[in-house]
Amino acid sequence: MQAFLDIFDIYLLEAVINGILLGGVLALLALGLNLIFGVIDVTWICYAELVMIGMYAMYFMVQYYGVSYFVAAPFTILLVALLGAALHYLVIAPLLTAPPINQLLATGGVLFVLQSFATVAFGIDFRNLGIRLPVLAFGDMNFSYARLLSFLAALVGMVAVYLFMTRTFTGTAIRAISQDRQIMALMGVDTKKLYLITSALGGALAGLAACLLVLQYDVHPFVGLSFGPITFLICVLGGLGNFIGGFIAAFVFAEIISLGGLFSDLEWGYVLAFAFFIVMMFIRPAGLLARRR
């Protein structure tokens, strides 16, 4: 009996650590979505599809053109950043004064356009980057190097964004406009330029997430469904536009998914996470740490 309990404790610890590693990547995704909402006040329903495009870019550069993963990653981040800026310029900017439902429908339309484009251009085949990373064995526990590296890279990315937002003039202006966009406009700040920079930064975070997720997921037109809905729920649970709330909610969701997978299977982990979200919406409908307006 004691031996069983010892093994169970090891498995439990392994699940908790895997939840932390998963939480880092989910927090990175939530950061990009929260950044855009916090500044522009528009939720990109199609955010996960930007990640999907970035994953395809990584796949073709590495597999078809033989580019090194570490060389392809910066190009992918730049590509998705430009895609984010183009999305704002072509779709979001004309709808900034439109009702929120119109904005949601527009970004939802972009979601289906990107999925359809990927389906027509690349087919529905599952494609793999082909990079096989070893498994890190620590005692009786095993951890994926891909997930560990993704966690570390996501952490570096989040720290870089924090430094940009707190140590640069542009970052300070972005934080100021997220708190009171009307006053900033009256002070002569070019809000259109800041909105474009924010969209590009949000796209860059999606590109970084694509570089990390392509090590763990096969690439196909609907891969965004694997993490898009959970990212949106994380942002809502943390309070849309609240960076700290989204960070906390990402790790809460990740632990529920990981522990659910320990006691049953991964699908049940997601079921428990969605059930937890529904319950919390009754308790805290505005989110764990709703942004004050």
Backbone as a ProteinNet text record, in pm:
[ID]
protein_1_A
[PRIMARY]
MQAFLDIFDIYLLEAVINGILLGGVLALLALGLNLIFGVIDVTWICYAELVMIGMYAMYFMVQYYGVSYFVAAPFTILLVALLGAALHYLVIAPLLTAPPINQLLATGGVLFVLQSFATVAFGIDFRNLGIRLPVLAFGDMNFSYARLLSFLAALVGMVAVYLFMTRTFTGTAIRAISQDRQIMALMGVDTKKLYLITSALGGALAGLAACLLVLQYDVHPFVGLSFGPITFLICVLGGLGNFIGGFIAAFVFAEIISLGGLFSDLEWGYVLAFAFFIVMMFIRPAGLLARRR
[TERTIARY]
82.5	0	86.4	190.7	278.8	349.4	388.7	454.1	359.9	232.1	132.4	120.9	118.5	107.5	230.1	348.8	470.1	465.5	422.4	412.4	308.5	195.5	89.3	139.9	218.5	272.4	364.3	443.9	533.5	452.8	349.5	265.5	193.6	149.6	82.4	178.3	301	400.9	433.7	444.2	472.3	360.4	235.3	121.1	120.4	154.5	158	265.2	383.2	491.6	456.5	395.5	352.6	246.8	161	62.6	128.9	235	308.6	371	430.4	492.4	388.3	271.7	163.8	112.8	105.7	56.2	139.5	270.8	356.1	317.3	292.1	254	113.4	20.8	-114.4	-111.4	-24.9	-12.2	40.5	132	183.9	72.4	-10	-122.6	-220.6	-250.7	-344.4	-288.7	-156.7	-94.6	-118.2	-98	-118.7	-262.7	-356.9	-498.4	-540.5	-492.3	-525.7	-464	-344	-278.5	-362.1	-411.3	-492.2	-623.3	-689.3	-816	-793.9	-687.4	-663.3	-638.8	-578.1	-545.6	-653.8	-692.5	-783.8	-929.2	-951.2	-1085.7	-1160.9	-1086.2	-1144.4	-1086.6	-1172.9	-1127.3	-1112.6	-991	-965.9	-1007.1	-1123.8	-1167.3	-1074	-1008.4	-923.5	-778.5	-751.4	-612.4	-540.9	-608	-544.9	-514.5	-590	-562.6	-435.4	-401.4	-271.3	-159.6	-179.9	-82.6	-71.9	-186.2	-187.4	-105.6	-122.5	-45.5	103.9	139	278.4	335.2	252.8	297.6	323.7	237.1	260.7	389.1	412.1	535.1	658.2	654.2	766	783.8	674.4	681	745.9	700.5	752.8	897.7	931.8	1070.7	1166.7	1127.3	1215.6	1215.5	1097.2	1085.7	1114.6	1063.9	1076.4	1201.3	1240.5	1354.1	1479	1468.7	1586	1643.7	1562.1	1609	1616.8	1719.8	1733.1	1615.2	1572.7	1460.7	1485.5	1607.2	1638.4	1651.4	1670.2	1669.3	1526.3	1448.3	1310	1222.8	1251.4	1165.7	1154.8	1267	1251.8	1172.1	1190.8	1114	965	932.8	792.8	731.3	804	754.3	728.7	821.9	804.9	685.7	671.7	560.7	426.1	409.5	280.5	258.1	366.3	352	296.7	349.1	297.9	153.7	122	-15.7	-109.7	-64.4	-144.9	-168.4	-62.3	-77.3	-172.3	-161.2	-250.2	-394.9	-414.5	-550	-612	-532.8	-585.7	-618.3	-525	-541.6	-660.4	-678.3	-781	-917.4	-919.1	-1045.4	-1088	-994.7	-1031.3	-1047.9	-952.2	-955.7	-1086.8	-1140.9	-1268.7	-1386.6	-1369.4	-1480.6	-1461.7	-1366.4	-1338	-1457.3	-1535.9	-1653	-1781.2	-1769.9	-1887.6	-1922.9	-2044.3	-2082.4	-1991.3	-1968.8	-1880.6	-1920.2	-2049.6	-2093	-2042.7	-2036.6	-1983.7	-1835.9	-1763.2	-1620.3	-1597.3	-1677.8	-1664.9	-1697.9	-1803.5	-1841.6	-1732.2	-1669.3	-1564	-1443.1	-1398.5	-1283.4	-1320.6	-1448.7	-1495.1	-1492.6	-1526.3	-1518.2	-1375.1	-1281.3	-1139.5	-1095.4	-1149	-1117.6	-1151.5	-1273.2	-1315.5	-1239.5	-1204.5	-1126.8	-989	-923	-789.2	-795.3	-896.4	-911.4	-936.4	-1023.1	-1054.3	-933.3	-860.7	-739.9	-638.4	-616.9	-521.5	-567.7	-698.2	-751.5	-729.6	-757.9	-741.8	-594.1	-512.6	-371.8	-287.8	-316	-228.4	-296	-427.6	-498.4	-525.6	-585.5	-622.2	-527.8	-417.8	-321.6	-255.7	-226.7	-153.2	-4	63.3	205.6	285	401.9	485.3	617.6	668.9	793.7	911.9	900.9	1006	1120.9	1108	1212.8	1175.3	1255.6	1228.9	1321	1264.5	1342.4	1334.5	1439.6	1439.5	1347.6	1330.1	1249.3	1343.8	1317.1	1399	1349.1	1435	1400.6	1458.5	1370	1411.3	1354.6	1438.2	1387.2	1291.9	1173.1	1069.9	977	1009.3	925	987.5	901.8	947.5	880.6	962.8	912.3	960.3	871.4	904	997.8	1109	1200	1128.7	1040.5	967.7	883.5	814.8	731.6	818	931.9	1021.8	1081	1129.9	1185.5	1078.3	956.2	846.3	816.3	817.6	792	898.4	1024.9	1134.2	1127.4	1101.4	1092.1	972.4	860	742.1	771	843.5	879.8	967.8	1066.4	1153.7	1072	978.8	894.8	809.2	752.5	668.7	751.4	872.7	961.1	999.9	1027.5	1063.5	948.2	825.5	709.4	693.8	714.8	704.9	806.3	930.9	1034.4	1000	947.5	907.6	796.5	700.5	585.3	621.6	727.1	760.1	884.6	971.4	1099	1111.7	1013.4	1021.2	908.7	932.5	831.2	705.2	725.4	610.1	530.2	599.9	530.7	452.8	512.5	442.5	318.1	329.8	214.1	104.9	144	45.2	-27.9	46.1	-17.9	-110.2	-69	-151.3	-279.9	-270	-390.1	-485.5	-432.1	-520	-600.9	-551.4	-620.9	-723.8	-690.8	-785.4	-754.7	-817	-786.2	-840.9	-950.1	-1005.9	-911.1	-857.6	-766.5	-639.3	-585.6	-462.6	-483	-599.2	-627.7	-633	-691.6	-700.1	-563.1	-468.4	-332.8	-245.4	-302.6	-228.9	-155.2	-179.8	-114.2	-174.5	-89.3	-134.4	-186	-314.4	-371.9	-370.2	-386.6	-386.1	-252.3	-143.9	-10.1	9.3	-37.6	-23.2	-108.2	-225.4	-309.7	-239.4	-175.1	-106	13.3	87.5	201.8	154.6	44.8	-9.6	-52.5	-117.7	-160.6	-40.3	65.4	186.5	252.2	251.5	309.5	227.8	95.3	10.5	33.9	53	84.6	219.9	317.9	450	442.1	359.5	341.3	274.8	180.3	119	223.2	314.4	421.4	516.3	549.9	634.9	564.7	435.8	359.2	358.9	349.1	350.9	483	593.3	724.9	738.1	669.3	677.4	578.9	458.9	355.6	382.8	456.3	484.2	575.4	642	723.4	637.7	512.2	427.6	303.6	261.3	137.1	166.7	89.7	89.8	21.5	61.5	5.7	-104.8	-221.4	-333.2	-424.4	-516.4	-595	-677.3	-707.5	-795.1	-720	-588.1	-509.2	-541.9	-591.4	-627.6	-736.4	-819.4	-924.6	-867.5	-742.2	-679.8	-648.1	-624.3	-587.6	-657.7	-728.5	-798.2	-908.5	-1004.7	-1112.5	-1062.3	-964.3	-915.3	-844.2	-777.1	-711.4	-814.1	-922.2	-1027.1	-1090.6	-1117	-1175.6	-1080.3	-950.3	-851.1	-858.8	-867	-874.2	-1002	-1113	-1239.7	-1233.9	-1180.1	-1173.3	-1081.6	-972	-880.3	-929.2	-1029.7	-1077	-1018	-1097	-1046	-965.4	-842.9	-755.1	-668.6	-688.3	-611.3	-496.4	-373.4	-258.5	-232	-238	-211	-319.7	-444.8	-555.3	-543	-506	-487.1	-372.3	-265.2	-149.7	-190.1	-263.6	-307.9	-405.6	-501.9	-602.4	-538.4	-431.8	-364.7	-309.3	-249.3	-192.7	-301.6	-410.3	-522.5	-580.8	-606	-660.3	-563.3	-434.3	-334.7	-327.9	-336.5	-332.3	-457.5	-572.9	-696.5	-687.2	-636.6	-623.2	-524.4	-410.6	-306.8	-351.8	-412	-458.1	-576.7	-661.8	-771.6	-720.3	-612.3	-551.1	-487.4	-442.2	-383.2	-489.1	-603.8	-706.2	-794.8	-799.8	-879.8	-801.9	-838.6	-760	-764.3	-685	-668.4	-799.5	-885.4	-1013.8	-1097.6	-1096	-1168.8	-1106.5	-977.4	-913.1	-971.1	-992.5	-1052.5	-1198.6	-1269.7	-1408.7	-1415.3	-1327.2	-1323.8	-1287.9	-1197.1	-1158.6	-1276.9	-1352.4	-1469.8	-1577.4	-1595	-1693	-1653.8	-1523.9	-1474	-1502.1	-1482.6	-1508.4	-1655.1	-1746	-1888.9	-1925.8	-1873.6	-1901.5	-1849	-1726.1	-1665.7	-1740.9	-1804.9	-1880.9	-2005	-2053.6	-2161.9	-2108.2	-1987.7	-1929.3	-1864	-1782.7	-1711.2	-1736.7	-1852.7	-1886.3	-1794.1	-1730.6	-1640	-1496.9	-1472.2	-1336.5	-1272.2	-1165.4	-1096.3	-1044	-979.9	-926.3	-971.5	-1100.3	-1157.5	-1091.6	-1066.7	-1005	-1101.3	-1051.6	-1136.4	-1147.6	-1266	-1290.3	-1331.8
-120.9	0	126.6	125.3	240.8	265.8	152.6	166.3	231.9	192.8	253.2	402.9	442	582.9	660.5	598.4	665.2	691	589.6	605.3	711.8	707.2	804.8	946.2	965.1	1096.4	1144.6	1054.4	1091.1	1132	1054.5	1087.8	1221.4	1244.7	1370.7	1488.8	1474.1	1580.3	1603.6	1495	1507.3	1582.5	1553.2	1621.8	1770.2	1802.2	1942.7	2019.4	1959.8	2026.8	2042.2	1939.1	1949.9	2058.6	2074.1	2181.7	2318.4	2333.2	2459.8	2488.1	2385.8	2403.1	2440.2	2375.3	2409.1	2550.4	2588.6	2721	2833.1	2811.2	2915.4	2950.5	2849.8	2874.3	2935.6	2885.3	2942.4	3088.3	3118.6	3256.2	3346.9	3295.3	3373.9	3405.6	3306.4	3328.3	3429.6	3414.3	3506	3647.5	3660.8	3793.4	3868.2	3799.9	3865.6	3910.3	3823.3	3857	3967.1	3961.4	4063.7	4198.3	4194.9	4320	4393.8	4321.5	4383.1	4435.6	4355.6	4401.8	4519.8	4513.5	4619.1	4754.7	4756.6	4883.1	4923.4	4830.9	4864.1	4837.5	4756.8	4722.6	4639.6	4554.2	4463.3	4324.6	4223.6	4086.7	4017.7	3969.2	3898.2	3753.1	3718.1	3579	3491.4	3554	3479.9	3469.2	3500.7	3505.7	3372.2	3261.8	3130	3096.1	3154.5	3127	3197.9	3309.7	3372.1	3277.8	3210.7	3111.6	2998.5	2955.3	2847.5	2886	3009	3055.3	3055	3096.6	3095.1	2953.9	2858	2718.7	2664.8	2701.4	2660.4	2724.2	2850.4	2917.2	2843.9	2805.3	2730	2597.4	2530.3	2398	2406.3	2498.9	2505.8	2554.3	2649.6	2696.4	2586.9	2510.6	2407.7	2283.2	2236.4	2110.7	2124.2	2230.2	2241.7	2317.5	2417.4	2499.7	2474	2383.4	2344.4	2452.4	2549.6	2656.8	2604.9	2645.2	2605.7	2658.2	2579.2	2619.8	2757	2779.1	2903.9	3022.3	2995.5	3102.6	3129	3022	3036.4	3107.5	3087.6	3144.3	3296.8	3372.8	3519.3	3563.5	3494.8	3529.6	3504	3394.8	3363.9	3469	3507.4	3610.3	3740.3	3778.4	3900.8	3888.2	3772.6	3750.7	3765.2	3701.9	3707.1	3846.7	3916	4054.1	4141.8	4124.7	4199.5	4160.6	4033.4	3987.4	4051.1	4062.1	4127.9	4273.8	4343	4484	4498.5	4406.5	4411.6	4385.8	4293.5	4265.1	4388.8	4460.3	4582.2	4686.9	4706.8	4812.7	4786.5	4661	4628.5	4597.8	4539.7	4490.8	4568.9	4586.7	4644.6	4795.3	4866.1	5012.5	5068.1	5013.3	5067	5041.4	4949.9	4912.7	4959.7	5047.1	5089	5157.6	5228.2	5297	5215.9	5096.9	5012.1	4940	4888.6	4812.4	4690.6	4648.6	4533.1	4406.9	4384.9	4264.1	4264.1	4381.9	4390.3	4355.3	4399.3	4369.3	4219.8	4158.3	4014.6	3935.9	3978.2	3909	3924.2	4041.1	4063.9	3974.7	3968.9	3883.5	3735.9	3703.7	3567.5	3532	3628	3605.9	3583	3658.1	3638.7	3497.2	3448.3	3311.8	3211.3	3219.4	3124.4	3145.2	3270.1	3296.8	3231.3	3246.7	3189.3	3036.5	2980.5	2834.4	2783.4	2850.8	2808.1	2823.9	2932.7	2953.9	2842.8	2808.7	2702.5	2568.2	2544.2	2417.9	2406.5	2515.5	2514.1	2509.8	2587.6	2600.4	2480.2	2426.5	2322.7	2187.5	2180.2	2054.7	2031	1916.1	1886.5	1784.8	1755.8	1660.7	1716.2	1625.4	1661.8	1660.1	1769	1780.9	1799.3	1739.6	1745.6	1810.6	1889.5	1960.8	1865.3	1747.8	1648.6	1660.5	1750.5	1765.5	1680.5	1583.2	1494	1530.3	1584.9	1620.6	1508.6	1487.6	1378.7	1409.2	1310.5	1323.9	1337.2	1434	1455.7	1365.4	1275.8	1185.2	1240.7	1257.3	1306.4	1210.1	1116	1011.8	922.5	904.3	826.6	913.9	1042.8	1135.1	1164.1	1187.8	1217.7	1345.7	1433.9	1561	1582.1	1637.5	1664.2	1784.2	1766.5	1877.6	1988.6	1949.5	2048.2	2138.3	2077.7	2157.9	2241.5	2185.9	2260.6	2380.9	2358.8	2469.5	2573.1	2526.9	2619.2	2706.5	2644.3	2720.2	2827.8	2792	2887.5	3000.5	2964.5	3066.1	3158.2	3100.4	3181.8	3277	3229.4	3314	3430.1	3401.1	3506.1	3607	3557.2	3645.7	3737	3682.7	3763.3	3867.7	3830.7	3926.8	4038.5	4002.5	4102.6	4201.2	4150.3	4238.5	4328.9	4272.8	4353.1	4466.8	4436.2	4539.9	4645.2	4600.1	4694.9	4787	4730.4	4808.7	4903.5	4872.7	4953.9	5040.8	5006.8	5078.6	5161.3	5157.2	5234.5	5337.3	5443.9	5548.6	5494.4	5414.8	5358.6	5267.1	5183.1	5093.4	5169.9	5277.5	5360.2	5423.6	5470	5529.8	5426.2	5302.7	5196.2	5168.9	5163.2	5140	5256.3	5378.2	5495.4	5495.7	5461.9	5464.5	5351.8	5242.6	5134.5	5175.8	5274.2	5319.9	5429	5515.9	5622.9	5669.4	5608.4	5639.8	5775.2	5822.2	5952.2	6065.8	6059.5	6164.3	6166.1	6047.8	6041.2	6102.3	6081.1	6139.7	6291.9	6344.9	6489.3	6551.6	6471.3	6521.1	6517	6481.1	6483.2	6355.8	6248.1	6121	6058.5	6006.4	5942.1	5802.1	5794.1	5665.9	5563.1	5607.7	5513.4	5441.6	5516.1	5456.5	5357	5393.1	5303	5177.3	5193	5076.3	4981	5037	4954.9	4882.7	4954.6	4893.2	4782.2	4806.8	4705.7	4580.9	4600.4	4486.2	4407.1	4478.4	4410.5	4334.5	4393.8	4326.5	4203.1	4216.1	4100	3990.7	4030.3	3933.3	3867.8	3945.5	3889.5	3784.1	3807.9	3708.6	3582.9	3600.6	3484.2	3408.5	3482.2	3418.3	3340.3	3396.8	3325.9	3200	3211.1	3093.3	2986.6	3028.5	2933.3	2857.4	2928.7	2864.7	2761.1	2783.4	2690.7	2575.5	2605.2	2501.7	2404.5	2449.5	2360.3	2245.6	2259.7	2150.2	2043.6	2078.9	1988.5	1941.8	2017.7	1986.9	1962.8	1873.1	1863.7	1987	2024.2	2143.4	2101.8	2164.1	2143.4	2265.2	2285.9	2410	2436.1	2331.9	2349.9	2333.1	2347.3	2330.4	2439.8	2553.3	2661.2	2621.8	2523.5	2477.2	2405.7	2365.2	2295.2	2389	2517.3	2610.1	2745.8	2772	2900.2	2921	2827.6	2847.2	2857	2774.2	2777.2	2909.5	2966.1	3095.9	3206.1	3202.8	3303.6	3292.7	3169.1	3150.1	3195.8	3176.2	3222.5	3374.2	3442.6	3589.2	3637	3569.9	3607.6	3581	3465.3	3431.5	3527.6	3566.6	3659.9	3803.4	3831.5	3968.4	4024.3	4040	4084.6	4213.5	4210.4	4326.5	4328.6	4233.6	4229.5	4130.1	4180.4	4095.1	3998	4048	3963	3856.9	3897.5	3802.3	3693	3730.7	3631.4	3536.9	3590.3	3507.5	3403.3	3447.5	3355.3	3252.4	3299.1	3208.5	3103.2	3139.2	3043.3	2926.1	2953.5	2845.2	2766.1	2832.9	2760.5	2661.2	2707.4	2619.3	2506.1	2539.1	2438.2	2328.2	2366.2	2266.1	2178.6	2237.8	2158.5	2058.3	2102.9	2013.4	1901.9	1937	1837.8	1736.6	1784.3	1693.1	1610	1669.3	1592.2	1478.9	1507.1	1403.2	1293.8	1327.6	1227.1	1129.6	1180.1	1094.9	1027.3	1082.2	1018.8	1023.7	1114.2	1136.1	1284.7	1326.1	1468.2	1534.2	1461.7	1520	1557	1469	1500.9	1619.6	1638.2	1755.5	1883.5	1884.1	2001.3	2017.1	1907.2	1913.9	1978.3	1937	1994	2142.2	2179.1	2320.4	2405.2	2356.8	2430.9	2436.7	2327.1	2326.5	2426.5	2431.6	2528.3	2671.3	2695.9	2829.3	2867.5	2775	2803.9	2837.3	2759	2784.4	2921.6	2954.6	3082.1	3200.4	3180.4	3289.8	3323.9	3227.1	3256.4	3328.7	3292.3	3349.5	3484.9	3489.3	3611.4	3639.7	3691.3	3708.5	3804.1	3895.6	3989.7	3940.1	3820.4	3765.6	3769.1	3690.6	3684.4	3819.8	3889.9	4021.8	4117	4144.9	4227.8	4364.6	4414.7	4544.9	4653.2	4747.4	4859.8	4961.1	5011.3	5113	5244
0	0	0	82	90.7	-43.2	-107.5	-237.7	-338.8	-331.2	-421.9	-396.5	-268.4	-234.4	-279.4	-269.3	-313.5	-464.3	-539.7	-684.4	-719.7	-648.4	-673.9	-648.7	-542.3	-512.4	-623.7	-678.7	-788	-910.5	-942	-1056.3	-1035.8	-912.7	-881.3	-898.5	-848.5	-862.6	-1009.5	-1083.6	-1227.6	-1297.5	-1261.3	-1322.7	-1286.7	-1162.4	-1119.3	-1196.4	-1211.7	-1284.1	-1431.1	-1490	-1629.9	-1646.6	-1544.2	-1547.3	-1546.8	-1470.1	-1467.7	-1603.4	-1665.3	-1796.8	-1901.8	-1897	-1989.6	-1964.2	-1837	-1801.2	-1860	-1874	-1930.6	-2073	-2155.3	-2294.6	-2302.2	-2220.3	-2218.7	-2171.8	-2075.6	-2028.1	-2138	-2221.2	-2333.7	-2433	-2465.2	-2555.5	-2497.4	-2368	-2302.7	-2298.2	-2283.1	-2278.3	-2408.7	-2521.4	-2649.7	-2669.3	-2634.5	-2650.9	-2554.4	-2430.7	-2331.5	-2366.1	-2424.5	-2463.6	-2567	-2665.1	-2770.1	-2713.8	-2629.9	-2572.6	-2478.9	-2397.3	-2299.6	-2362.6	-2481.3	-2547.4	-2647.4	-2734.7	-2843.9	-2806.7	-2703.7	-2657.4	-2761.4	-2833.2	-2931.2	-2905.8	-2900.5	-2880.2	-3015.6	-3041.8	-3167	-3152	-3200.7	-3198.5	-3283	-3381.2	-3474.7	-3427.7	-3302	-3254.2	-3272.2	-3241.9	-3253.9	-3399.6	-3493.7	-3634.9	-3680.2	-3617.7	-3645.6	-3603.7	-3489.9	-3444	-3545.8	-3598.3	-3697.8	-3821.3	-3869.5	-3985.7	-3952.2	-3831	-3789.4	-3784.6	-3740.6	-3736	-3876.3	-3972.2	-4111	-4164.2	-4129.2	-4174.2	-4122	-3994.5	-3936.8	-4008.5	-4034.4	-4098	-4235.5	-4317.8	-4454.5	-4457.3	-4370.1	-4369.1	-4325.3	-4223.8	-4170.3	-4258.4	-4299.7	-4372.2	-4521.5	-4584.6	-4729.4	-4773.1	-4694.9	-4736.5	-4652.6	-4556.1	-4480.3	-4390.7	-4355.1	-4267.4	-4124	-4053	-3912.7	-3831.6	-3734.3	-3648.4	-3586.1	-3539	-3468.9	-3564	-3691.6	-3791.9	-3838.9	-3851.1	-3897.6	-3794.5	-3665.2	-3560.1	-3567.5	-3578.1	-3587.3	-3709.5	-3823.5	-3943.6	-3922.5	-3852.2	-3824.4	-3732.7	-3630.1	-3537.9	-3613.1	-3701.8	-3780.9	-3874.8	-3939.3	-4032.3	-3963	-3847	-3777.4	-3717.4	-3679.8	-3634	-3746	-3866.6	-3981.5	-4012.7	-3995.8	-4016.9	-3914.6	-3790	-3687.2	-3718.7	-3766.1	-3803.8	-3922.4	-4021.6	-4137.4	-4097	-4004.4	-3956.2	-3892.9	-3814.7	-3752.6	-3858.5	-3951.8	-4050.6	-4142.3	-4183.4	-4282.8	-4222.3	-4101.2	-4044.9	-3920.6	-3826.5	-3697.7	-3704	-3765.1	-3767.4	-3822.3	-3931.9	-3981.5	-3887.9	-3791.1	-3703.6	-3559.2	-3534.8	-3397.3	-3331.2	-3408.9	-3352.8	-3370.2	-3426.6	-3447	-3317.1	-3304.9	-3185.4	-3167.3	-3042.3	-3016.6	-3092	-3111.4	-3181.2	-3325.3	-3388.4	-3524.7	-3528.4	-3426.5	-3418.6	-3399.4	-3312.5	-3290.6	-3416.4	-3486.6	-3610.5	-3716.4	-3721.6	-3820.6	-3793.5	-3667.9	-3636.8	-3647.4	-3618.6	-3640.6	-3788.3	-3873.2	-4016.9	-4062.5	-4004.1	-4036.1	-3995.9	-3883.5	-3838.8	-3949	-4003.1	-4105.6	-4236.3	-4266.8	-4387.9	-4378.2	-4263.1	-4246.4	-4245.1	-4179.5	-4180.7	-4322.2	-4395.3	-4531.9	-4622.4	-4604.4	-4684.8	-4661	-4534.2	-4501.1	-4556.9	-4551.5	-4603.5	-4754.1	-4826.8	-4972.3	-5011.1	-4942.3	-4980.6	-4937.2	-4818.3	-4762.7	-4745.7	-4765.7	-4744.9	-4597.5	-4568.4	-4429.6	-4366.1	-4433.1	-4379.1	-4253	-4160.3	-4039.9	-4073.5	-4048.5	-4080.6	-3952.2	-3948.7	-3828.6	-3863	-3771.2	-3796.2	-3812.9	-3752.9	-3769.6	-3671.8	-3576.1	-3474.4	-3353.5	-3320.8	-3208.3	-3092.6	-2988.9	-2870.8	-2768	-2692.5	-2593.5	-2476.1	-2392.7	-2271.8	-2152.4	-2068.9	-1950.3	-1837.7	-1793.2	-1683.4	-1554.1	-1457.1	-1324.8	-1221.1	-1177.6	-1090.5	-1168.7	-1115	-1184.1	-1267.4	-1277	-1351.9	-1487.8	-1585.5	-1720.9	-1770.2	-1828.5	-1878.1	-2021.4	-2101.5	-2240.9	-2251.3	-2323.6	-2347.2	-2424.5	-2516.7	-2596.4	-2506.2	-2409.6	-2319.4	-2224.8	-2182.2	-2093.8	-2165.7	-2289.3	-2366.6	-2398.8	-2426.1	-2455	-2333.9	-2216	-2093.1	-2073.8	-2090.6	-2070.4	-2173.3	-2300.9	-2404.9	-2381.9	-2337.6	-2307.7	-2192.7	-2092.4	-1978.6	-2024.1	-2109.7	-2162.7	-2242.8	-2324.4	-2403	-2316.6	-2209.7	-2120.8	-2046.6	-2006.2	-1939.1	-2036.4	-2162	-2262.3	-2283.7	-2290.1	-2306.6	-2184.3	-2064.5	-1942.2	-1943.8	-1983.2	-1988.3	-2093.2	-2207.4	-2311.9	-2262.3	-2191	-2144.4	-2030.6	-1955.8	-1837.8	-1854.9	-1951.6	-1963.6	-2090.6	-2177.8	-2301.2	-2306.6	-2385.7	-2398.6	-2465.5	-2572.4	-2642.9	-2552.4	-2475.2	-2383	-2277.4	-2226.7	-2127.3	-2187.5	-2313	-2380.6	-2402.2	-2434	-2452.5	-2321.9	-2210.7	-2081	-2045.5	-2078.4	-2046.8	-2127.3	-2255.8	-2339.7	-2301.6	-2244.9	-2200.5	-2078	-2002.8	-1882.7	-1914.5	-2010.6	-2046.1	-2187.4	-2286.1	-2425.5	-2466.6	-2403.2	-2440.3	-2401.2	-2278.9	-2233.1	-2316.1	-2348.5	-2427.1	-2565.4	-2623.4	-2754.6	-2745.5	-2635.8	-2616.7	-2592.3	-2543.1	-2517	-2641.7	-2753.1	-2879.1	-2911.8	-2837.8	-2865.1	-2991	-3077.2	-3200.4	-3166.3	-3134.5	-3092.8	-3206.1	-3330.6	-3442.9	-3453.1	-3432.8	-3438.9	-3325.8	-3204.6	-3090.3	-3108.2	-3165.6	-3192.5	-3289.3	-3392	-3490.9	-3427.6	-3342.6	-3274	-3181.1	-3111.2	-3019.6	-3095.5	-3209.7	-3289.8	-3341	-3380.9	-3426.2	-3311.6	-3192	-3075.4	-3038.9	-3044	-3017.9	-3121.2	-3247	-3351.2	-3328	-3281.1	-3252.1	-3142.5	-3040.3	-2934.6	-2989.8	-3082.6	-3147.8	-3229.7	-3294.5	-3369.9	-3280.7	-3164.8	-3069	-3020.3	-2989.8	-2947.2	-3056.3	-3183.8	-3294.7	-3299.6	-3278.3	-3279.3	-3168	-3056.9	-2943.9	-2959.9	-3005	-3016.3	-3130.1	-3232.5	-3345.7	-3304.5	-3189.6	-3137	-3068.6	-3035.8	-2958.9	-3034	-3134.5	-3206.8	-3354.4	-3416	-3561.8	-3618.8	-3739.4	-3803.1	-3900	-3887.3	-3978.5	-3969	-4060.9	-4063.1	-3937.4	-3858.6	-3742.5	-3610.4	-3616.4	-3494.4	-3392.7	-3439.5	-3347.4	-3249.4	-3287.8	-3198.4	-3076.2	-3083	-2970.4	-2854.6	-2884.5	-2777.1	-2787.1	-2898.8	-2912.5	-2809.9	-2799.2	-2700.7	-2557.5	-2520.4	-2382.8	-2354.5	-2455.9	-2438.2	-2413.9	-2490.2	-2472.9	-2333.8	-2288.2	-2156.1	-2046.4	-2066.2	-1968.5	-1954.7	-2069.8	-2066.7	-1997.1	-2024.8	-1961.4	-1811.1	-1772.6	-1630.9	-1555.8	-1618.7	-1553.4	-1555	-1636.5	-1653	-1781	-1884.6	-2013.9	-2000.2	-2050.7	-2041.5	-1917.1	-1826.3	-1702	-1718.4	-1725.3	-1750.7	-1636.1	-1514.2	-1397.9	-1383.5	-1402.7	-1394.1	-1497.7	-1621.8	-1726.5	-1695.2	-1635.7	-1598.3	-1494.1	-1391.9	-1287.1	-1343.5	-1423.2	-1479	-1569.2	-1641.2	-1730	-1650.9	-1537.4	-1457.5	-1385.3	-1347.8	-1286.6	-1386.4	-1509.3	-1612.9	-1643.9	-1653.9	-1689.1	-1583.8	-1456.5	-1350.4	-1352.4	-1377.4	-1385.6	-1500.1	-1615.8	-1731.4	-1701.2	-1643.3	-1615.6	-1510.6	-1402	-1297.4	-1344.2	-1426.7	-1483.7	-1570.8	-1645	-1726.4	-1642.5	-1521.2	-1432	-1382.6	-1340.3	-1280.4	-1384.7	-1506.3	-1611.1	-1741.6	-1831.6	-1952.8	-1985.4	-2086.6	-2115.5	-2154.6	-2226.7	-2267.2	-2145.7	-2043.4	-1921.3	-1848.8	-1863	-1805	-1863	-1994.8	-2058.6	-2016.7	-2002.8	-1956.5	-1817.8	-1729.1	-1594.1	-1597.9	-1688.1	-1698.8	-1744.3	-1843	-1890.3	-1781.4	-1707.1	-1598.1	-1490.7	-1459	-1360.9	-1407.4	-1536.4	-1590.8	-1573.5	-1603.5	-1591.7	-1447.3	-1353.1	-1211.9	-1170.8	-1215.3	-1177	-1236.9	-1350.7	-1409.7	-1326.2	-1248.8	-1154.5	-1031	-991	-868.8	-896.7	-1003.2	-1041.1	-1188.7	-1223.7	-1365.7	-1440.4	-1368.2	-1433.9	-1440.6	-1386.2	-1388	-1251.1	-1234.6	-1106	-1062.3	-1155.8	-1125.7	-1235	-1236.1	-1343.5	-1344.8	-1464.2	-1478.8	-1435.7	-1359.6	-1315.7	-1427	-1442	-1544.8	-1476.6
[MASK]
+++++++++++++++++++++++++++++++++++++++++++++++++++++++++++++++++++++++++++++++++++++++++++++++++++++++++++++++++++++++++++++++++++++++++++++++++++++++++++++++++++++++++++++++++++++++++++++++++++++++++++++++++++++++++++++++++++++++++++++++++++++++++++++++++++++++++++++++++++++++++++++++++++++

